[in-house]
């Protein structure tokens, strides 16, 4: 059976259990209850998550993302993490994950688009900035064999009915969309099949609002 690690921000927290259920019997899917937040946070805590949650060293694939916390503009300030710092952090995270999971194929997911007019005045994200950081991440990983899964392009034109706020795809439609996109990539990379997840009665992970954050 294949072994998959999911690492990421609150975007991941919307599809992780959906993916796990769809791959039951085909792959073991692991993820932390913590929000991965910004790229340097993943760099700092990836080994702790591996040890604490007993993730397998012989994982076949690591699917990860980081960026939406890096680009956030708080109280009218510039992005939380400067773009040059982000450019430095992304390949370091990739290197660290390869050290922790030496047999795994690496897949990096770009940060999803947001609905800008739903952002609050003190916590803003702009798609133009997300696009910039996504391009920086792609360039930073271009010298590796890490696969780029462009979730930004795949979610750019999704309507508000898929989202619970400016960022999160926590509606039934949103979980189905995001789960389906991630599953399509995972099954393609590993040559496995996913089962259908019935949204009626589906019980997502019970993450706290504090953990999900913004």
C-alpha positions as CSV (number, residue, x, y, z in Angstrom):
1,X,0.0,0.0,0.0
2,X,1.3,3.5,-0.9
3,X,2.1,6.0,1.8
4,X,1.3,9.7,1.4
5,X,2.2,12.7,3.6
6,X,0.0,15.9,3.3
7,X,1.6,19.1,4.7
8,X,0.1,22.5,4.3
9,X,-1.9,25.4,5.5
10,X,-5.6,25.6,6.2
11,X,-6.3,24.9,2.5
12,X,-5.1,21.4,3.2
13,X,-7.3,21.2,6.3
14,X,-10.3,21.4,4.0
15,X,-9.5,18.3,1.9
16,X,-7.2,16.1,4.0
17,X,-9.9,13.7,5.4
18,X,-11.7,13.7,2.0
19,X,-8.5,12.5,0.4
20,X,-7.8,10.0,3.1
21,X,-11.3,8.4,2.8
22,X,-11.1,8.3,-1.0
23,X,-7.7,6.5,-0.9
24,X,-8.7,4.0,1.8
25,X,-7.4,0.6,0.7
26,X,-5.0,2.1,-1.9
27,X,-2.9,4.4,0.3
28,X,-2.2,5.3,3.9
29,X,-2.6,9.1,4.2
30,X,-0.9,11.0,7.0
31,X,-1.2,14.7,8.1
32,X,-0.8,16.8,11.2
33,X,-3.6,18.4,13.0
34,X,-1.6,21.6,13.0
35,X,-1.8,24.3,10.4
36,X,1.4,24.4,8.4
37,X,1.1,28.2,8.1
38,X,4.1,29.9,6.4
39,X,7.0,28.2,4.7
40,X,9.5,28.8,7.5
41,X,7.1,27.2,9.9
42,X,7.1,24.1,7.8
43,X,10.9,24.2,7.8
44,X,10.9,24.5,11.6
45,X,8.3,21.8,12.4
46,X,8.3,19.2,9.7
47,X,10.7,16.9,11.6
48,X,8.6,17.4,14.8
49,X,5.4,16.4,13.0
50,X,7.1,13.4,11.5
51,X,8.3,12.2,15.0
52,X,5.2,13.2,16.9
53,X,2.7,11.6,14.5
54,X,4.9,8.7,13.5
55,X,4.9,9.5,9.8
56,X,6.7,6.7,7.8
57,X,10.2,7.5,6.7
58,X,9.6,5.3,3.6
59,X,6.7,7.5,2.4
60,X,6.0,7.3,-1.4
61,X,4.9,10.9,-1.9
62,X,4.9,14.2,0.0
63,X,2.3,16.7,-1.1
64,X,2.9,20.1,0.4
65,X,2.1,23.8,0.2
66,X,3.1,27.0,1.9
67,X,2.4,30.6,0.8
68,X,-0.9,32.0,1.9
69,X,0.5,33.0,5.3
70,X,3.6,34.4,3.7
71,X,1.6,36.8,1.5
72,X,-0.9,38.0,4.1
73,X,-0.9,41.8,4.6
74,X,-1.8,42.7,8.1
75,X,-3.0,46.2,9.2
76,X,-1.9,47.8,6.0
77,X,1.7,46.4,6.1
78,X,3.5,44.7,3.3
79,X,3.4,40.9,3.0
80,X,4.2,39.1,6.2
81,X,7.2,37.3,4.7
82,X,9.3,39.3,2.1
83,X,9.4,37.7,-1.3
84,X,13.2,37.1,-1.2
85,X,12.8,35.3,2.2
86,X,10.1,33.2,0.7
87,X,12.3,32.4,-2.3
88,X,15.0,31.2,0.1
89,X,12.7,29.2,2.3
90,X,10.9,27.1,-0.4
91,X,13.9,25.1,-1.6
92,X,15.1,24.7,2.0
93,X,11.7,23.1,2.8
94,X,12.0,20.9,-0.2
95,X,15.5,19.8,0.8
96,X,14.3,19.1,4.4
97,X,11.4,17.0,3.3
98,X,13.7,15.0,1.0
99,X,15.9,14.4,4.0
100,X,13.0,13.2,6.2
101,X,11.4,11.2,3.5
102,X,14.3,10.1,1.2
103,X,12.2,7.7,-1.0
104,X,9.3,10.1,-1.6
105,X,8.3,11.9,-4.7
106,X,7.8,15.6,-3.9
107,X,4.7,17.5,-5.1
108,X,4.4,21.2,-4.4
109,X,1.0,22.8,-4.6
110,X,0.8,26.5,-5.5
111,X,-1.3,28.7,-3.2
112,X,-4.9,29.0,-4.2
113,X,-6.6,32.2,-5.4
114,X,-8.7,34.3,-3.0
115,X,-11.9,36.4,-3.2
116,X,-10.3,39.7,-2.5
117,X,-13.5,41.6,-1.6
118,X,-14.2,39.1,1.1
119,X,-10.9,39.9,2.9
120,X,-11.1,41.9,6.0
121,X,-9.4,45.3,6.1
122,X,-6.7,44.2,8.5
123,X,-5.9,40.8,7.0
124,X,-5.7,41.1,3.3
125,X,-4.5,38.8,0.5
126,X,-4.2,39.9,-3.1
127,X,-4.2,37.6,-6.0
128,X,-1.5,39.6,-7.8
129,X,0.8,39.0,-4.8
130,X,-0.2,35.3,-4.6
131,X,0.7,35.0,-8.3
132,X,4.1,36.6,-7.7
133,X,4.9,34.3,-4.8
134,X,3.7,31.2,-6.7
135,X,6.0,32.1,-9.6
136,X,8.9,32.6,-7.2
137,X,8.2,29.1,-5.7
138,X,8.1,27.5,-9.1
139,X,11.4,29.1,-10.0
140,X,13.0,28.1,-6.7
141,X,12.1,24.5,-7.3
142,X,12.9,24.4,-11.0
143,X,16.3,22.9,-10.4
144,X,14.7,19.9,-8.6
145,X,12.4,17.1,-9.8
146,X,9.6,18.3,-7.6
147,X,6.3,18.2,-9.4
148,X,4.3,21.5,-9.4
149,X,0.6,21.1,-8.9
150,X,-0.9,24.5,-9.9
151,X,-3.9,24.8,-7.6
152,X,-3.9,28.5,-8.2
153,X,-4.7,28.1,-11.9
154,X,-7.2,25.4,-11.1
155,X,-9.1,27.5,-8.6
156,X,-8.7,31.0,-10.0
157,X,-12.2,31.1,-11.5
158,X,-14.2,29.3,-8.9
159,X,-17.3,31.1,-7.6
160,X,-18.2,32.1,-4.1
161,X,-20.4,29.1,-3.7
162,X,-17.3,26.9,-3.3
163,X,-16.0,28.9,-0.3
164,X,-16.9,29.7,3.2
165,X,-14.9,32.9,3.2
166,X,-12.2,34.7,1.2
167,X,-9.9,31.7,1.3
168,X,-11.3,28.4,2.5
169,X,-13.1,25.8,0.5
170,X,-15.0,24.3,3.4
171,X,-18.4,24.0,1.7
172,X,-19.5,20.6,0.4
173,X,-18.8,21.9,-3.2
174,X,-15.4,23.2,-2.1
175,X,-14.3,20.0,-0.4
176,X,-15.4,18.0,-3.4
177,X,-13.5,20.4,-5.8
178,X,-10.3,20.6,-3.8
179,X,-10.4,16.9,-2.8
180,X,-10.9,16.0,-6.4
181,X,-8.1,18.1,-7.7
182,X,-5.6,16.8,-5.1
183,X,-6.8,13.2,-5.7
184,X,-6.3,13.5,-9.4
185,X,-2.7,14.5,-8.9
186,X,-1.9,11.9,-6.3
187,X,-3.5,9.0,-8.3
188,X,-1.6,10.1,-11.4
189,X,1.7,10.3,-9.7
190,X,1.4,7.0,-7.8
191,X,-0.7,5.0,-10.3
192,X,-3.5,4.2,-7.9
193,X,-7.2,4.6,-7.9
194,X,-9.5,6.7,-5.7
195,X,-12.9,5.8,-4.5
196,X,-15.9,8.1,-4.5
197,X,-16.5,10.0,-1.3
198,X,-20.2,10.6,-0.6
199,X,-20.7,14.1,0.7
200,X,-24.0,13.2,2.4
201,X,-22.9,12.4,5.9
202,X,-19.3,13.2,5.3
203,X,-17.6,14.2,8.6
204,X,-14.5,16.4,8.1
205,X,-11.8,16.7,10.6
206,X,-12.8,18.9,13.6
207,X,-10.3,21.6,13.4
208,X,-10.7,24.6,15.8
209,X,-11.2,28.1,14.5
210,X,-8.0,29.1,16.3
211,X,-6.1,26.3,14.6
212,X,-7.4,27.1,11.1
213,X,-6.6,30.8,11.6
214,X,-6.9,33.2,8.8
